[in-house]
Amino acid sequence: MPARLLGIFFDAGNTLVVEEPGKHLWEMQITPIPGALEVLSTLKSRYRLGVISNTVGSGDIELADVLEQAGMRTLIDALVTSRDFGKAKPDPAIYAEGARRLGVPLAATCMVGDRLDTDVAGALKAGIPAIWLKHPGAIEVAGVAPTHVITRLSDLPSWLEGSYARPVSPS
């Protein structure tokens, strides 16, 4: 794990907003995942926040619109969609691009996502910690071991605090 965490990436669908299978972003009713706004608000003062999302018919502009509708856009410092970038998770290049857009070293970031095969596997391939937001009924993927597992997004801030707390200097 990085000595100091500067940036956190989130997947969009089923990590920040409820994803409706088979629909494009502009066709979905935009509903934030429970606790997402509070978590982003809590983390915003300490980290640069980004979204890395695999999209088919939607790009950066459409994702920004979705985040705006969900009340999250002002909390996100950078976003990358696979459609506009040209590479998708689990390709490590999309994480490197996300770090470039956030303005932090890739090695000082982590990824939070709901899918082991894309979000977690890609982060691990990129050499960064991967936090799996494991929903009920989530599909396990052999050989993919997340850095940490949470079952509610609201569990993330306390885990980050415990994992990346600065050591107390002796007096």
Summary of the structure (lengths in Angstrom):
residues: 171
radius of gyration: 15.1
end to end distance: 27.2
largest distance: 58.0
contacts: 545
relative contact order: 0.19
helix: 38%
strand: 17%
